[in-house]
Amino acid sequence: MEARQILEQVKNGEISIEAAEKYFKKLPYEEMGYAKLDSHREMRSGFPEVVFCSGKPDEYLQSIYRRLYDTNGEVFGTRADERQYELVRRVLPEVSYDEVSHILKAEKKNKKRFGKIAVCTAGTADIPVAEEAAQTAEFFGSQVERIYDVGVSGLHRLLAKLDEIQTANCVVAVAGMEGALASVNGGLVSRPGIAVPTSVGYGASMHGLSALLTMLNSCANGIAVVNIDNGYGAGYMATQINRLGSDRQEGI
């Protein structure tokens, strides 16, 4: 819960001053022995702590999900698998799992979403990484337009969706192989672009290194590049940009 929400509840008489004081006296993190949950992260950065699920011991993962959900009313994790979903569901029945993006989350209902982010992929093999980006942005409150399978081998498909792409506050381009989609997008839009190289491709793609180098060396302006397969990082950054764009449009 954000500090502003606490203060509003005190103002409206929904909670007591004593209850609010107890909340603010909590440490900036919660000590769990094996983990230190950053309960004040949203207050500082605007985004709650997210769980990287891969490699976490079962008991730790269960406890972290339960505790974050109890604290924030929702919880979001990346790089989970089906077994971890079944494990977490035992202690948190509200949790859901997406087999494409490998996201494991329990989300507040009726969440209002703002602005617009366009998430584009070169091919369908890039969709798992794109979905990680799109669902991350949606969890953090952004409106997302998905524009998939518009790679440069069939450029007319991208041009057919240009109006939708150009109205977004931020454009995420997810591509493997040679990774040219980000450069093409960069030459067509006036908004910031985030390039996400994927490990999709044949041998010489070197598990995404080829796409990464292409994106880093792009001659198109306004493109930032995240790490290989880092859909989460792209969704996070895109939401930060979307917030700025939405505030400006509303005259805030």
ROLUMPA-295708 format. One record per residue (C-alpha): residue number from 1; residue in one letter; x, y, z. Coordinates in steps of 0.25 Angstrom, whole numbers. Layout:
REM residues N
seq = NUM type = a x = X y = Y z = Z
...
This chain:
REM residues 252
seq = 1 type = m x = 0 y = 0 z = 0
seq = 2 type = e x = 5 y = 14 z = -4
seq = 3 type = a x = 8 y = 25 z = 7
seq = 4 type = r x = -3 y = 34 z = 0
seq = 5 type = q x = -13 y = 23 z = 1
seq = 6 type = i x = -10 y = 22 z = 16
seq = 7 type = l x = -11 y = 37 z = 18
seq = 8 type = e x = -24 y = 38 z = 10
seq = 9 type = q x = -30 y = 27 z = 19
seq = 10 type = v x = -27 y = 34 z = 31
seq = 11 type = k x = -33 y = 47 z = 26
seq = 12 type = n x = -46 y = 39 z = 22
seq = 13 type = g x = -46 y = 33 z = 36
seq = 14 type = e x = -45 y = 19 z = 30
seq = 15 type = i x = -33 y = 15 z = 38
seq = 16 type = s x = -28 y = 21 z = 52
seq = 17 type = i x = -15 y = 30 z = 54
seq = 18 type = e x = -10 y = 18 z = 62
seq = 19 type = a x = -11 y = 8 z = 50
seq = 20 type = a x = -4 y = 18 z = 41
seq = 21 type = e x = 7 y = 20 z = 51
seq = 22 type = k x = 9 y = 5 z = 52
seq = 23 type = y x = 10 y = 4 z = 37
seq = 24 type = f x = 21 y = 16 z = 36
seq = 25 type = k x = 29 y = 10 z = 47
seq = 26 type = k x = 31 y = -3 z = 39
seq = 27 type = l x = 46 y = -5 z = 34
seq = 28 type = p x = 48 y = -1 z = 20
seq = 29 type = y x = 49 y = -16 z = 18
seq = 30 type = e x = 44 y = -29 z = 25
seq = 31 type = e x = 54 y = -39 z = 30
seq = 32 type = m x = 51 y = -53 z = 26
seq = 33 type = g x = 65 y = -59 z = 29
seq = 34 type = y x = 67 y = -64 z = 14
seq = 35 type = a x = 61 y = -51 z = 8
seq = 36 type = k x = 59 y = -37 z = 11
seq = 37 type = l x = 46 y = -33 z = 5
seq = 38 type = d x = 46 y = -18 z = 1
seq = 39 type = s x = 32 y = -14 z = 6
seq = 40 type = h x = 35 y = 1 z = 3
seq = 41 type = r x = 40 y = -1 z = -11
seq = 42 type = e x = 27 y = 5 z = -17
seq = 43 type = m x = 28 y = 17 z = -8
seq = 44 type = r x = 42 y = 20 z = -13
seq = 45 type = s x = 41 y = 16 z = -28
seq = 46 type = g x = 26 y = 15 z = -31
seq = 47 type = f x = 27 y = 0 z = -34
seq = 48 type = p x = 26 y = -12 z = -24
seq = 49 type = e x = 36 y = -23 z = -23
seq = 50 type = v x = 35 y = -34 z = -33
seq = 51 type = v x = 39 y = -48 z = -31
seq = 52 type = f x = 49 y = -55 z = -40
seq = 53 type = c x = 44 y = -69 z = -38
seq = 54 type = s x = 54 y = -78 z = -46
seq = 55 type = g x = 64 y = -85 z = -36
seq = 56 type = k x = 57 y = -81 z = -23
seq = 57 type = p x = 55 y = -92 z = -13
seq = 58 type = d x = 41 y = -97 z = -12
seq = 59 type = e x = 39 y = -93 z = 3
seq = 60 type = y x = 45 y = -79 z = 0
seq = 61 type = l x = 36 y = -77 z = -12
seq = 62 type = q x = 23 y = -80 z = -5
seq = 63 type = s x = 26 y = -71 z = 7
seq = 64 type = i x = 31 y = -59 z = -2
seq = 65 type = y x = 18 y = -60 z = -10
seq = 66 type = r x = 9 y = -61 z = 2
seq = 67 type = r x = 16 y = -50 z = 9
seq = 68 type = l x = 16 y = -40 z = -3
seq = 69 type = y x = 2 y = -43 z = -6
seq = 70 type = d x = -2 y = -40 z = 9
seq = 71 type = t x = 6 y = -27 z = 9
seq = 72 type = n x = 2 y = -22 z = -5
seq = 73 type = g x = -11 y = -29 z = -9
seq = 74 type = e x = -5 y = -34 z = -21
seq = 75 type = v x = 9 y = -41 z = -25
seq = 76 type = f x = 16 y = -42 z = -39
seq = 77 type = g x = 27 y = -52 z = -42
seq = 78 type = t x = 35 y = -56 z = -55
seq = 79 type = r x = 41 y = -68 z = -60
seq = 80 type = a x = 33 y = -78 z = -53
seq = 81 type = d x = 29 y = -92 z = -57
seq = 82 type = e x = 17 y = -101 z = -56
seq = 83 type = r x = 22 y = -108 z = -44
seq = 84 type = q x = 24 y = -95 z = -37
seq = 85 type = y x = 10 y = -90 z = -40
seq = 86 type = e x = 5 y = -103 z = -34
seq = 87 type = l x = 14 y = -101 z = -22
seq = 88 type = v x = 10 y = -86 z = -19
seq = 89 type = r x = -5 y = -89 z = -22
seq = 90 type = r x = -5 y = -97 z = -9
seq = 91 type = v x = -2 y = -85 z = -1
seq = 92 type = l x = -8 y = -75 z = -10
seq = 93 type = p x = -21 y = -80 z = -17
seq = 94 type = e x = -23 y = -66 z = -24
seq = 95 type = v x = -10 y = -68 z = -32
seq = 96 type = s x = -10 y = -70 z = -47
seq = 97 type = y x = 0 y = -75 z = -57
seq = 98 type = d x = 2 y = -72 z = -72
seq = 99 type = e x = 9 y = -83 z = -80
seq = 100 type = v x = 14 y = -74 z = -91
seq = 101 type = s x = 21 y = -63 z = -83
seq = 102 type = h x = 24 y = -72 z = -70
seq = 103 type = i x = 18 y = -61 z = -62
seq = 104 type = l x = 12 y = -65 z = -48
seq = 105 type = k x = 3 y = -54 z = -42
seq = 106 type = a x = -8 y = -50 z = -33
seq = 107 type = e x = -14 y = -37 z = -38
seq = 108 type = k x = -24 y = -27 z = -32
seq = 109 type = k x = -37 y = -28 z = -40
seq = 110 type = n x = -43 y = -16 z = -48
seq = 111 type = k x = -30 y = -9 z = -49
seq = 112 type = k x = -30 y = 4 z = -57
seq = 113 type = r x = -20 y = 5 z = -68
seq = 114 type = f x = -14 y = 17 z = -74
seq = 115 type = g x = -7 y = 22 z = -87
seq = 116 type = k x = -3 y = 13 z = -98
seq = 117 type = i x = 9 y = 4 z = -100
seq = 118 type = a x = 11 y = -3 z = -113
seq = 119 type = v x = 18 y = -17 z = -112
seq = 120 type = c x = 23 y = -22 z = -126
seq = 121 type = t x = 29 y = -35 z = -130
seq = 122 type = a x = 37 y = -39 z = -142
seq = 123 type = g x = 31 y = -53 z = -142
seq = 124 type = t x = 22 y = -63 z = -134
seq = 125 type = a x = 35 y = -69 z = -127
seq = 126 type = d x = 37 y = -56 z = -120
seq = 127 type = i x = 24 y = -55 z = -114
seq = 128 type = p x = 28 y = -62 z = -100
seq = 129 type = v x = 38 y = -50 z = -98
seq = 130 type = a x = 28 y = -40 z = -103
seq = 131 type = e x = 17 y = -46 z = -94
seq = 132 type = e x = 26 y = -44 z = -82
seq = 133 type = a x = 28 y = -29 z = -86
seq = 134 type = a x = 13 y = -27 z = -89
seq = 135 type = q x = 8 y = -34 z = -76
seq = 136 type = t x = 18 y = -27 z = -68
seq = 137 type = a x = 14 y = -13 z = -73
seq = 138 type = e x = -1 y = -17 z = -71
seq = 139 type = f x = 2 y = -21 z = -57
seq = 140 type = f x = 8 y = -8 z = -54
seq = 141 type = g x = -4 y = -1 z = -60
seq = 142 type = s x = -1 y = 2 z = -74
seq = 143 type = q x = -11 y = -1 z = -86
seq = 144 type = v x = -4 y = -10 z = -96
seq = 145 type = e x = -6 y = -12 z = -111
seq = 146 type = r x = 0 y = -25 z = -116
seq = 147 type = i x = 5 y = -25 z = -131
seq = 148 type = y x = 11 y = -38 z = -133
seq = 149 type = d x = 18 y = -44 z = -145
seq = 150 type = v x = 21 y = -32 z = -153
seq = 151 type = g x = 36 y = -34 z = -156
seq = 152 type = v x = 44 y = -28 z = -167
seq = 153 type = s x = 43 y = -41 z = -176
seq = 154 type = g x = 29 y = -36 z = -179
seq = 155 type = l x = 29 y = -21 z = -176
seq = 156 type = h x = 15 y = -18 z = -182
seq = 157 type = r x = 10 y = -25 z = -169
seq = 158 type = l x = 17 y = -14 z = -160
seq = 159 type = l x = 12 y = -3 z = -169
seq = 160 type = a x = -2 y = -7 z = -168
seq = 161 type = k x = -1 y = -5 z = -153
seq = 162 type = l x = 6 y = 8 z = -154
seq = 163 type = d x = -5 y = 16 z = -149
seq = 164 type = e x = -7 y = 8 z = -136
seq = 165 type = i x = 8 y = 8 z = -134
seq = 166 type = q x = 10 y = 23 z = -136
seq = 167 type = t x = -1 y = 27 z = -125
seq = 168 type = a x = 6 y = 19 z = -114
seq = 169 type = n x = 15 y = 26 z = -103
seq = 170 type = c x = 25 y = 16 z = -105
seq = 171 type = v x = 28 y = 5 z = -115
seq = 172 type = v x = 35 y = -8 z = -111
seq = 173 type = a x = 41 y = -16 z = -122
seq = 174 type = v x = 44 y = -31 z = -119
seq = 175 type = a x = 52 y = -38 z = -129
seq = 176 type = g x = 62 y = -49 z = -131
seq = 177 type = m x = 70 y = -54 z = -143
seq = 178 type = e x = 77 y = -41 z = -148
seq = 179 type = g x = 68 y = -32 z = -139
seq = 180 type = a x = 65 y = -21 z = -150
seq = 181 type = l x = 50 y = -18 z = -145
seq = 182 type = a x = 55 y = -8 z = -135
seq = 183 type = s x = 62 y = 0 z = -145
seq = 184 type = v x = 51 y = 0 z = -155
seq = 185 type = n x = 41 y = 4 z = -144
seq = 186 type = g x = 51 y = 15 z = -139
seq = 187 type = g x = 50 y = 21 z = -153
seq = 188 type = l x = 35 y = 22 z = -153
seq = 189 type = v x = 31 y = 27 z = -140
seq = 190 type = s x = 33 y = 40 z = -131
seq = 191 type = r x = 32 y = 33 z = -118
seq = 192 type = p x = 43 y = 25 z = -110
seq = 193 type = g x = 46 y = 11 z = -114
seq = 194 type = i x = 51 y = 0 z = -106
seq = 195 type = a x = 58 y = -12 z = -113
seq = 196 type = v x = 58 y = -26 z = -108
seq = 197 type = p x = 67 y = -36 z = -114
seq = 198 type = t x = 62 y = -50 z = -113
seq = 199 type = s x = 70 y = -63 z = -114
seq = 200 type = v x = 62 y = -68 z = -126
seq = 201 type = g x = 70 y = -71 z = -138
seq = 202 type = y x = 80 y = -81 z = -145
seq = 203 type = g x = 94 y = -84 z = -140
seq = 204 type = a x = 100 y = -71 z = -145
seq = 205 type = s x = 90 y = -63 z = -137
seq = 206 type = m x = 99 y = -67 z = -125
seq = 207 type = h x = 87 y = -69 z = -115
seq = 208 type = g x = 82 y = -54 z = -117
seq = 209 type = l x = 96 y = -48 z = -118
seq = 210 type = s x = 94 y = -44 z = -133
seq = 211 type = a x = 81 y = -37 z = -130
seq = 212 type = l x = 87 y = -30 z = -118
seq = 213 type = l x = 98 y = -24 z = -126
seq = 214 type = t x = 89 y = -20 z = -137
seq = 215 type = m x = 80 y = -13 z = -127
seq = 216 type = l x = 92 y = -6 z = -120
seq = 217 type = n x = 98 y = -2 z = -133
seq = 218 type = s x = 85 y = 4 z = -139
seq = 219 type = c x = 86 y = 16 z = -147
seq = 220 type = a x = 71 y = 20 z = -143
seq = 221 type = n x = 70 y = 30 z = -132
seq = 222 type = g x = 62 y = 29 z = -119
seq = 223 type = i x = 64 y = 14 z = -117
seq = 224 type = a x = 69 y = 8 z = -103
seq = 225 type = v x = 73 y = -7 z = -103
seq = 226 type = v x = 71 y = -17 z = -91
seq = 227 type = n x = 77 y = -30 z = -89
seq = 228 type = i x = 75 y = -43 z = -97
seq = 229 type = d x = 61 y = -48 z = -94
seq = 230 type = n x = 58 y = -37 z = -84
seq = 231 type = g x = 44 y = -35 z = -86
seq = 232 type = y x = 42 y = -31 z = -72
seq = 233 type = g x = 52 y = -20 z = -72
seq = 234 type = a x = 45 y = -15 z = -85
seq = 235 type = g x = 31 y = -15 z = -79
seq = 236 type = y x = 36 y = -8 z = -67
seq = 237 type = m x = 44 y = 3 z = -75
seq = 238 type = a x = 32 y = 5 z = -84
seq = 239 type = t x = 23 y = 7 z = -73
seq = 240 type = q x = 32 y = 18 z = -67
seq = 241 type = i x = 31 y = 25 z = -81
seq = 242 type = n x = 16 y = 23 z = -82
seq = 243 type = r x = 14 y = 29 z = -69
seq = 244 type = l x = 22 y = 42 z = -73
seq = 245 type = g x = 14 y = 42 z = -86
seq = 246 type = s x = 1 y = 40 z = -80
seq = 247 type = d x = 4 y = 51 z = -69
seq = 248 type = r x = 7 y = 61 z = -80
seq = 249 type = q x = -5 y = 58 z = -88
seq = 250 type = e x = -14 y = 61 z = -76
seq = 251 type = g x = -6 y = 73 z = -73
seq = 252 type = i x = -1 y = 69 z = -60
